[in-house]
Amino acid sequence: MYGLDKNKRYDVVGIGNAILDVLGMTDDAFLQKHGMQKGTMMLIDEQRASELYDKMAQTQEISGGSAANTLAGMAALGSKAAFIGKVCDDQLGRIYRHDLAAVGVDFNSTPSTTGKPTGCSYILVTPDAERTMNTYLGAGGDIYEEDIDEALLANTRLVYGEGYQWSAPHTKAAMLKAFNIAKANGGKVCFTLSDVFCVEANREEFLQLLDAHFDILFANEEEAKALYPGKSFDEIIGIIQGKADVVILTRGARGSLILSGEQRITISAVPVKDVVDTTGAGDLYAAGFLHGYTHNMSLQQCGDLGSACAAEIIQHIGARSLKPLGELVA
């Protein structure tokens, strides 16, 4: 239906930061005291990571990272998914690898045995369910071109990348290599802008990639406005439509908008009584959408499934569903 090769082994191969999420509840005063901007993600060093962890209250640890969250969601829905990322051969790295395998994602990247430890993201969730992330990339930021498995990328319908990979020249080079291999073998390139700070730091490159590489683009409203500063949302729709085969703009409680060719499909948000934690909402929306896309659902159905997955994930702490996501497909 969408020109995808049915003979490929994988529905999706994702490349991203392998990050163990360390989640804890807090309040606005804690964020202000420690100089954090609520609702954003900032990169921190190992010392800051250690200091912050010592000051956090009770925590919960779950394997995470934006792309990995999406892959885990797709696997839970029934897609065949694989991940390219980097962890250290340490305790946290072994936990991370076990968690991904447990949800059905193939993760065969060789762990590092020296250098940086496995990366962690310290996610502080306030009573309004907003999450503020402080990320120590650790080994997760050490993806190089030689880590890109050409056979794996040649055998997937979609390759999925995250804007967070534009934090260093070597991760960008690795991602571009993956895009080119997938394209050369009939695969499609999907990309998420990830965060406003990623867009602001790499706006011109992202605009060029949108023209040259991306087949499917995910962005929330704030990221879209950062990509086209000074433009209203309606103006952005007119500019970005047609830049990729499919552009998905998410708007939180206001739902999402899917742009494809001349189509503009409005998707309603699934009502949720109690929002607990918005961590992973965008990642799980992408999981639902891409599962639908690789299983020949209509764009309306893809968006509805994405919306349902996002609604499920924000009702509890963390980006792993507490109930079988396959039920949402039915």
N, C-alpha and C positions, 0 to 999 in steps of 0.2 A: 504493500500500500504506500509506503514512504520510500521505496527504492532501497530497502535494506536487504542484505544478502542472507537468506535463510540458512545457508550452509556454514556460516561462521559458528564457532564453538561458543563464543561468549556474546551475550547481549550488550555488555558494557565492560570496559576496562577503565578504571579511574586512576588518576595520578594525583597525589596530594600529600600534605603533611600528616605523618603518622603521629598523632598526639593523644596522650592519655588525658581524658577530661577529669579534672578534680573539681567537683561541684560542691558548693556550700551556700547556705542561706545567710543573708546579711541585711543591712539597712543602708539608707542613703548617707547617713552620717559616716559610716565606715568608708564608703566610696570617697566622700569629700576629704576625709582625714588623710587618705592615702593617695590623693591626687588623681583619681580615676574619673573619666568622663563616662557617665552612665550610658549603657546601651552600645558601647563601642568595643573594639578589640585593639589592644596595644601589644607590641612585642617587648619582652623583658629579657634580661640576662639571667644567668644561673643564680647569681647572688640575690637579686630581687625576687626570684622564684622561691628561693629558700626562706627568705624573710617573710614573704607573703603567706606561704604555707603555714609557718609557725603562728601567724596571727589569725588564721581562719578558724571558724568553729568546726563542728563535726562535718566531715566530708564524705562524698561518695565517688568512687573511681570507676570510670567506664571508658573503654577504648573509643576514641573519637577522631576529630579532624573532619572538616567539611565534606570532602570527597568520600572519605570512608563511611561517614554517616549515610550518605546517599546510597552507596553500594550496599550497606547493611540493610537499608530499607528495601532496596530492589530485590535482594536475595530473599528477604522475608516475604515478599510478594510473589516470589516464584521465578525471578529472573536469574540467569547465570552470570555471575559477576566475578571480576578479579581486580586486585589492587596492586599498584606499584607504589611503594613508599619505603621509608628507611627507619628502622628502630635499631637500638643497640642490643647486643646479646646480654642484657641485664635482666633483673627481675621484672621491671616494668615492661620491658620489651617482650618478654615471654608471656606476660599477662595479656599484652596487646594482641600478639599473634594468636593466642588461644581464643580470645574474645571474637576476633574476626572469623576464625575458622568455625567457631561454634554457631555463628549465624549463617554460615554457608558461603562466605566470600573466600576465594582462593587468594592466598597471600604468600608468594614464594620468593619475594625479594630477599637477597642475602643480607642478614643483619651485620652491623659493624661490630668488631671485637675490640676496637680501640677508639679513643677520642671521646666525643660527647655522649652523655647518657641519653636515654629515650626522652623525647620531648613531652611536656605537660602543658595543659591549658588550665589555669586556675579561674574557674567560672563562678562569679558571685551573683546570686539571684536575690533580688529585692522583693518585698511583699507584693509589688505590682506585677510580678512575674518577669520583669525585664532582666536580661542577663548582661553582665559586663565581664569581658574576657581579658585575661592577662596571660599571654602565651610565650613560653620558653620553647623555642623550636627544637633545641638540642639536636639529636641525630636526625630528627624529622626534616630539618632544613638542608640535609646533605645528599640530595638527589642529584646525580650527575648523568651526563649523556650515556655513560657506560652502564647505568642502572636500568636503562630503557630496554625492555625485552622485545626485540623486533618480532619474534615469532608470535608472541602474545598479542601485540598490537595488530599484526596482520590477520588475526583470527577473531576479530571483534566487529560487531555491527557499529558500535559507538565507542568513541574515546571521550572521557569526561575529565575536564581540567578545572582547576580553581584559581581565582585571582590571587590567592595567597602565594602562589608559586612565583609571582613577579617580585619577590622580596630580594632576590639575588641573581646575578648573571648566570650562574651555573644551573639554577633551577629553571630559569626561563629557557635556556638552551635545551635542557632535557625535555621540557614540555613541547617546545617547537619540533624537536625530533619526533616525539610521539605523534603529534598532529600530522606531520608529513608522512610517517609510515602508515598510519591509519588511512589517510586520504589516498595514498598510492595503492592501497589494497581494497579500495571500495568502501571504506568505513566513513562515518560521519563524525564531525567534531562538535562536542557540546561543551559549553563553558559557563561558569557562574562568576559574576564580578566579585562576589565574596563579601566586600565591605567597602564603605565609603572611602576609607583611607587608602585602600588598594587602588581605587579609581582615581583619586586625586593625585596619587604618586605616579600613575602610569597611564593617564588619560589618552595621550596621543598614541601610545602603543596599542591600547585597547581598541581605539577607533580604527587603526590600521588592520588589526587582527579581525575585527568585525567585518571589514570589507574583504579580507583575503582568506580567512580560515574558518570562521564560525558558521556552522549550519544551524545550531540551536543555541540560543543565548538566554540565560536566566539572570534577572536583575530585580531587586526590589525598588520601590519608588525613589528612595533616597539615593541609591546607587545610580539610577537612571538620571536623576537630576545632577549628580556629580559628574556624570559622563558628558552632559550637555548643560553646563552652568549658565544660569540666567534664563533658561527656558522653562515655560510652564509644562505641566504634565501633558496637556493636550498637544502642545507644540512638539514635545518629545515623541509622542506617538506618531505624528506625521513624519518626523525625521527618521525614526528608527525602523518604521515598517518597511519591509523589503530588504533590509540590510542583511538578514539571514533568512533561511527557509522558515524558521519559527523563532519568534521572540516572545518570551514570557515575562510579563511585568507583574510582580506580586505587590499587594497593597495591604497586607495584614488583615484586619477585620473587614476591610472593604473588598476582599476577594482578590481576584487577579484578572489580567487581560492577556489573551493570546492573540498574537499578530502573525498571520501567515498569508502570503500573497496579498489579496485584497480583503481577506477575512479579518474581522475583529470580533473575537469571541469573549464575552464577559462570563467569568466564573464566580459564583457566589462563595463566600466563606461559609464553612460549616459551623453553625452556632455551637458555642461551647459555654457551659454554665460557669465553670470555674477554671480559669487559666492559672496554671501553677508555675510554668517555666517555659519561656519561648525558645530555649536552646534547641537548635535543630529543626525549627519550623520550616525554614527555607530549604534545608537539606532534604527533609522528608517530602516536601512538596515536589522537589525535583525527582525524588525516588518514585513517587506515584506517577508523575507525568511520564518519565522515561520508561517505566515498566509498561504503561499503556501504549506508548509510542512503539516500543519494540514488539508489542503483541497485537499490533494492527487495530488498536482502538481508535475511534474518531478523536479529533482534537478536543472536542467538548468532553468526551469521556476521560481523556488523559488529564484534562484540567480538573474535572470533578474528583478523580482519584487522588490527584496531588493535593487538592484541598482537604479531602477526607484524611489523608495521611498526616498532613500538617495539624489538623484539628486533634487527631489522636495523640500526637506527640506532645502537645503543649498542656496536656492534662496531668502530666507527672514530671518529676525531675529527670533530666537527661534526655539524650537523643536516641534511646533505644526503647522501642514499644514494649509495653507490659502485656499486650494482648496480640494474638496472631494477626498480622496485617493482611494475610490472605483472606480473612473474613471481609475486608473492605472491598476486595475485588468482586466477591460474590454479591 
